[in-house]
Amino acid sequence: MVVPAAGERFLDLAAGTGAFSRALHAAQPAVRIVAADFCVPILRRMPAGVAHRIGSDALRLPFRAGAFDGFVVAFGVRNFADPARALAELRRVLRPSGRGLILEFMRPERSWFGAAYRLYLGLWVPFLGGLCSGSFGAYRHLTRTVRSFFTRDEFVSLLAGAGFSVVARREMTAGAATAFLVQKDS
Ligand SMILES: C[S@@+](CC[C@H](N)C(=O)[O-])C[C@H]1O[C@@H](n2cnc3c(N)ncnc32)[C@H](O)[C@@H]1O
């Protein structure tokens, strides 16, 4: 949904171990990527040479206005203490008409799948995730934040309020995750 052009500057916010920095780099090796996350130890796990890594808080980005041609935020917005403020920061650091991709867990709408998904999210995710990772708290956090996050329509309103138009939207796994391709309004 978002393929950078050679020489463009992209921000991977809440980059974690850099899965999306690597995807951007694979799509366009000549893109200049800044990977930002407020957890510096996780950034260190990113392979060297893919992105310039910077420890920073999404709510107070240390970049000048218009610094980036595009951004990606994958499974990050749901974790921000103040998503509206983070979106305002993303808008500030994006150049006019710049674009961004936000990928986030959402709740499926179809009733039969929704019921199965609620069971999966409430029981399997914390249990199996906790068992495999050894961190039950992390997977309880995942369930809690997915349950309390915006609906798709609420999130589109939040994006509009922050000065972004949704150019394209793609639902995956019957809506368990949704990608929003957005453009900065002029
Ligand atoms: C679920 S991980 C996603 C990582 C990566 N984008 C991916 O998809 O693999 C969420 C990341 O958001 C980061 N994060 C949460 N709140 C943040 C904030 N306010 N500022 C910067 N990073 C934040 C966490 O440190 C964590 O690495």
The ligand as an SDF file (V2000), in Angstrom:
LIG
                    3D

 27 29  0  0  0  0  0  0  0  0999 V2000
    3.4550   -4.1370   19.2570 C   0  0  0  0  0  0  0  0  0  0  0  0
    4.9790   -3.2830   19.0980 S   0  0  0  0  0  0  0  0  0  0  0  0
    5.0520   -3.0250   17.3440 C   0  0  0  0  0  0  0  0  0  0  0  0
    6.4500   -3.0280   16.8110 C   0  0  0  0  0  0  0  0  0  0  0  0
    6.6020   -2.9980   15.2980 C   0  0  0  0  0  0  0  0  0  0  0  0
    6.0130   -1.8120   14.7120 N   0  0  0  0  0  0  0  0  0  0  0  0
    6.0370   -4.2440   14.6700 C   0  0  0  0  0  0  0  0  0  0  0  0
    4.9460   -4.1860   14.0970 O   0  0  0  0  0  0  0  0  0  0  0  0
    6.6770   -5.2970   14.7470 O   0  0  0  0  0  0  0  0  0  0  0  0
    4.5790   -1.6790   19.7360 C   0  0  0  0  0  0  0  0  0  0  0  0
    5.7770   -0.7780   19.9030 C   0  0  0  0  0  0  0  0  0  0  0  0
    5.3000    0.5320   20.2460 O   0  0  0  0  0  0  0  0  0  0  0  0
    6.2710    1.1320   21.0840 C   0  0  0  0  0  0  0  0  0  0  0  0
    5.6480    2.2890   21.7370 N   0  0  0  0  0  0  0  0  0  0  0  0
    4.5710    2.2980   22.5540 C   0  0  0  0  0  0  0  0  0  0  0  0
    4.2890    3.5570   22.9580 N   0  0  0  0  0  0  0  0  0  0  0  0
    5.2190    4.3650   22.3750 C   0  0  0  0  0  0  0  0  0  0  0  0
    5.4620    5.7580   22.4040 C   0  0  0  0  0  0  0  0  0  0  0  0
    4.6890    6.5930   23.1240 N   0  0  0  0  0  0  0  0  0  0  0  0
    6.4780    6.2510   21.6830 N   0  0  0  0  0  0  0  0  0  0  0  0
    7.2830    5.4290   20.9420 C   0  0  0  0  0  0  0  0  0  0  0  0
    7.1020    4.0940   20.8810 N   0  0  0  0  0  0  0  0  0  0  0  0
    6.0830    3.5630   21.5910 C   0  0  0  0  0  0  0  0  0  0  0  0
    6.6910   -0.0030   21.9950 C   0  0  0  0  0  0  0  0  0  0  0  0
    7.9330    0.2570   22.6310 O   0  0  0  0  0  0  0  0  0  0  0  0
    6.7240   -1.1930   21.0350 C   0  0  0  0  0  0  0  0  0  0  0  0
    8.0240   -1.3960   20.4950 O   0  0  0  0  0  0  0  0  0  0  0  0
  1  2  1  0
  2  3  1  0
  2 10  1  0
  3  4  1  0
  4  5  1  0
  5  6  1  0
  5  7  1  0
  7  8  2  0
  7  9  1  0
 10 11  1  0
 11 12  1  0
 11 26  1  0
 12 13  1  0
 13 14  1  0
 13 24  1  0
 14 15  1  0
 14 23  1  0
 15 16  2  0
 16 17  1  0
 17 18  1  0
 17 23  2  0
 18 19  1  0
 18 20  2  0
 20 21  1  0
 21 22  2  0
 22 23  1  0
 24 25  1  0
 24 26  1  0
 26 27  1  0
M  CHG  2   2   1   9  -1
M  END
$$$$
